[in-house]
Amino acid sequence: MTKIKRPDIQGIRGLAIVSVLAFHLKGEQFQSGFVGVDIFFVLSGYLMSSILAKESQINMKVLSAFYTRRFKRIVPLYTLLILMLFILVPLLLFAKDVTKFLSDSTWAAFFATNIKSVIE
């Protein structure tokens, strides 16, 4: 399977990144910056559908292989990020924020921060 980077999708991805960063850095000036997250969801759905559409038949074996590849690509870096934050957060943030981080990190470890937000 050849991997071709499409400049149009890369450009849209870049706009989404700039939008999210602008929202986080200057939220009062870029109030719609969260739309970048929606763009990422749309791009992910398109790319995932495109990958699966190349299969002659979609069955459990194909889906298992697909999600195994995604797991191997995402989870190791995600785990590394959380571990690095355990080192950096106590060094860079106030005690109140460290306590919040420790509470949130358990939810983050299970990819469940949205569930925590709904519960709160």
C-alpha positions in Angstrom: 0.0 0.0 0.0 1.6 3.3 -1.1 1.3 6.3 1.1 0.8 9.5 -0.7 0.7 12.8 1.1 -2.0 15.0 -0.4 -1.1 18.7 -0.3 -4.7 19.7 -0.2 -5.4 17.6 3.0 -2.1 18.7 4.5 -3.1 22.4 3.9 -6.5 21.9 5.6 -4.7 20.1 8.5 -2.4 23.1 8.8 -5.3 25.5 8.9 -6.9 23.4 11.6 -3.7 23.5 13.7 -3.4 27.2 13.3 -7.0 27.7 14.3 -6.7 25.6 17.4 -3.4 27.3 18.5 -4.9 30.7 17.9 -7.9 29.8 20.0 -5.7 28.6 22.9 -3.2 31.5 22.7 -5.6 34.4 21.9 -9.1 32.9 22.7 -10.8 36.3 23.0 -9.7 37.2 19.4 -10.2 33.8 17.8 -13.4 32.6 19.5 -14.2 30.1 16.7 -10.8 28.5 16.8 -12.3 25.3 18.2 -13.6 24.6 14.7 -10.1 23.3 14.0 -11.0 20.3 16.2 -14.1 19.6 14.1 -11.9 19.9 10.9 -9.6 17.2 12.3 -12.6 14.9 13.0 -13.9 15.3 9.5 -10.4 14.7 8.0 -9.9 11.6 10.2 -13.3 10.2 9.1 -12.4 10.8 5.5 -9.0 9.3 5.7 -10.2 6.3 7.7 -13.0 5.7 5.2 -10.6 6.0 2.3 -8.3 3.4 3.9 -11.1 0.9 4.5 -12.6 1.6 1.1 -9.5 0.1 -0.6 -10.3 -3.3 0.9 -12.2 -5.7 -1.3 -14.2 -6.9 1.7 -14.5 -5.5 5.2 -14.6 -8.1 7.8 -13.4 -8.6 11.4 -9.9 -9.5 10.2 -9.6 -6.2 8.2 -11.1 -4.1 11.0 -8.8 -5.8 13.6 -5.7 -5.1 11.5 -6.9 -1.5 10.9 -7.4 -0.7 14.6 -4.2 -2.6 15.6 -2.2 -0.3 13.3 -3.9 2.8 14.8 -3.3 1.6 18.3 0.4 1.0 17.6 0.7 4.5 16.1 -1.2 6.5 18.7 -0.9 4.8 22.1 2.9 4.7 22.6 3.2 8.5 21.9 0.1 9.2 24.0 1.6 7.2 26.9 4.9 9.0 26.5 3.2 12.4 26.6 1.3 11.6 29.8 4.5 10.3 31.4 6.4 13.4 30.4 3.7 15.6 31.8 4.1 13.8 35.2 7.6 15.2 35.2 6.9 18.7 33.8 3.6 19.6 35.4 5.0 19.7 39.0 7.9 21.7 37.9 6.0 24.3 35.9 2.6 24.7 37.4 1.1 25.8 40.8 0.1 23.2 43.4 -3.6 23.7 42.7 -3.0 22.9 39.0 -0.8 19.9 39.8 -3.7 18.5 41.9 -6.1 19.0 39.0 -3.6 17.4 36.6 -3.3 14.3 38.8 -7.0 14.0 38.9 -7.4 14.4 35.2 -4.5 12.1 34.3 -6.3 9.0 35.4 -9.1 9.8 33.1 -6.7 10.7 30.3 -4.9 7.4 30.7 -8.1 5.6 29.7 -9.0 8.1 26.9 -12.0 9.2 29.0 -11.5 12.9 29.7 -14.8 13.7 27.8 -16.6 11.4 30.2 -15.1 13.2 33.2 -16.3 16.5 31.7 -19.8 15.3 31.3 -19.9 13.9 34.9 -18.7 17.3 36.3 
